[in-house]
Amino acid sequence: MIAGVLIINMIIEHEMRKQTEKREVTTNKSATTDNTLRQSLPNPEPTIYAYDPITVHDRTAYLAGQIPKLEGNVMAYTGLVGATVSLEEAKQAGRICAQQALAWLNHSAGGLENVDRVLQLNCYVAHADGFDQSSDIADVVSGLLMETFGDAGRHSRSVIGARSLPRHSPVLIDLVVALRNPVASKSP
């Protein structure tokens, strides 16, 4: 009987050691991924209008509409999807919007490691009559959020078609994100 207890204890210790090693590998991989991602993020592009691109209250970050801006406030794409903007270009525009959102979270919400969960994504697509693939564009954004944050990147979402968006953008996204820790107020 004592031998049986000793064997069970050895098995438990072995399993606990495996779990600890697995957590350490995951943490190291996550830290490497975070560093790689952080280095590849663009600088957050400020707005020229009278609003804050991100507002943090307690442990929630609200990101204003992000459009596909490149450095220097230059629009990467403009026009209507299904007319002057192809589906592939619109998907790339959505990816740029998501990268801008991540850049703002990294800059003003305590870093990407402070993101506890993406709660909601709204994806607006300015499109020509008859275009019905807006969800394909939103899927690119959702995919990048899940790739960045794993299960914490899963979210509810709405996809909304529009006749036009600010600065003739084909895509605009906004996010609501739960944070692990409150962040001291920081001006964009």
C-alpha positions in Angstrom: 0.0 0.0 0.0 2.8 2.5 0.8 4.5 1.6 -2.5 1.2 2.5 -4.3 1.0 5.9 -2.5 4.6 6.6 -3.4 3.9 5.8 -7.0 0.9 8.1 -7.0 2.9 10.9 -5.4 5.6 10.4 -8.0 3.0 10.6 -10.8 1.5 13.7 -9.3 4.9 15.4 -8.9 5.7 14.5 -12.5 2.5 15.9 -13.8 2.9 19.1 -11.8 6.4 19.5 -13.2 5.1 19.1 -16.8 2.4 21.7 -16.2 5.0 24.2 -14.8 7.3 23.6 -17.7 4.4 24.0 -20.1 3.4 27.4 -18.5 7.0 28.6 -18.7 7.2 27.7 -22.4 3.9 29.4 -23.1 4.9 32.5 -21.1 8.3 32.7 -22.9 6.6 32.1 -26.3 4.0 34.8 -25.4 6.7 37.3 -24.4 8.6 36.6 -27.6 5.4 37.0 -29.6 4.5 40.3 -27.8 8.0 41.7 -28.4 7.9 40.7 -32.1 4.4 42.2 -32.5 5.3 45.3 -30.6 8.3 46.0 -32.8 6.2 45.5 -36.0 3.4 47.9 -34.9 3.2 51.3 -36.5 3.3 54.4 -34.5 -0.3 55.3 -33.4 -1.5 58.0 -35.8 -3.1 60.9 -33.9 -6.3 62.6 -35.0 -6.6 66.1 -36.2 -10.2 66.3 -34.9 -11.7 67.1 -31.5 -11.7 63.7 -29.8 -9.3 61.2 -28.2 -8.4 58.1 -30.2 -8.6 56.0 -27.0 -10.3 56.6 -23.7 -9.4 54.4 -20.7 -11.7 54.3 -17.8 -10.9 52.0 -14.9 -10.1 48.7 -16.6 -11.9 49.3 -19.9 -10.4 50.9 -23.0 -12.6 52.4 -25.7 -10.9 52.8 -29.1 -12.4 55.4 -31.4 -12.9 54.5 -35.1 -9.6 53.5 -36.6 -9.2 54.0 -40.4 -6.4 52.7 -42.6 -3.9 55.5 -41.9 -0.2 55.1 -42.6 2.6 57.2 -41.1 2.0 60.9 -41.6 -1.8 60.5 -41.5 -1.8 59.2 -45.2 -4.7 57.0 -46.1 -3.6 53.6 -47.4 -6.9 53.1 -49.3 -9.9 55.3 -50.1 -13.2 54.6 -51.9 -16.0 52.2 -51.9 -15.4 48.4 -51.6 -16.8 46.7 -54.7 -16.3 49.8 -56.8 -12.8 51.4 -56.6 -11.5 49.2 -53.8 -11.2 45.4 -54.3 -12.1 42.9 -51.6 -8.4 42.1 -51.1 -7.5 45.8 -50.7 -10.4 46.1 -48.2 -9.1 43.2 -46.2 -5.6 44.9 -46.1 -7.3 48.1 -45.1 -9.0 46.2 -42.2 -5.6 44.8 -41.2 -4.1 48.3 -41.1 -7.0 49.5 -39.0 -6.4 46.6 -36.5 -2.7 47.4 -36.4 -3.5 51.0 -35.5 -5.9 49.8 -32.8 -3.2 47.6 -31.4 -0.7 50.5 -31.6 -3.0 52.7 -29.5 -3.6 49.9 -26.9 0.2 49.5 -26.7 0.7 53.2 -26.3 -2.1 54.3 -24.0 -3.6 51.2 -22.3 -0.6 49.9 -20.4 0.8 47.8 -23.3 -0.5 44.8 -25.1 0.3 42.6 -22.1 -2.3 44.6 -20.1 -5.1 43.5 -22.4 -7.3 41.0 -20.5 -9.9 40.5 -23.3 -11.2 42.0 -26.4 -14.9 42.5 -25.6 -16.4 44.0 -28.8 -15.4 44.9 -32.4 -17.5 47.0 -34.7 -16.4 46.9 -38.3 -17.9 49.4 -40.8 -17.5 48.9 -44.5 -18.2 51.6 -47.1 -19.3 49.7 -50.1 -21.0 49.9 -53.5 -24.5 48.6 -54.0 -24.7 44.9 -54.2 -21.5 44.2 -52.3 -22.2 41.5 -49.7 -18.8 40.3 -48.4 -18.3 42.8 -45.5 -18.0 39.9 -43.0 -15.0 38.6 -45.0 -13.3 42.0 -44.2 -14.2 41.8 -40.5 -12.9 38.3 -40.4 -9.4 39.6 -41.1 -9.6 42.0 -38.2 -11.1 39.3 -35.9 -8.3 36.9 -37.0 -5.5 39.4 -36.2 -7.0 40.1 -32.7 -7.2 36.3 -32.0 -3.7 35.8 -33.4 -2.4 38.5 -31.1 -4.3 37.7 -27.9 -5.3 34.0 -28.3 -8.6 33.2 -26.7 -8.6 36.6 -25.1 -8.9 38.0 -28.6 -12.3 36.4 -29.2 -15.1 38.9 -29.1 -18.6 39.8 -30.1 -18.8 41.9 -33.2 -21.1 43.8 -35.5 -20.4 44.4 -39.2 -22.1 47.4 -40.6 -22.4 48.5 -44.2 -22.3 52.3 -45.0 -22.4 54.6 -48.0 -19.4 56.6 -46.8 -16.9 56.8 -43.9 -14.6 59.6 -42.7 -11.9 60.6 -45.1 -13.5 58.3 -47.8 -12.1 55.3 -45.9 -13.3 51.9 -47.1 -13.1 50.4 -43.6 -13.3 51.7 -40.0 -13.2 49.7 -36.8 -13.7 50.4 -33.2 -13.0 48.3 -30.1 -13.9 47.9 -26.5 -11.2 46.1 -24.5 -11.0 44.9 -20.9 -7.7 45.6 -19.2 -6.0 43.5 -16.5 -4.9 46.6 -14.5 -6.2 50.2 -14.4 -4.0 52.7 -16.3 -3.0 56.2 -15.2 -4.5 58.8 -17.6 -2.2 59.4 -20.5 -2.8 61.9 -23.3 -2.7 60.5 -26.8 
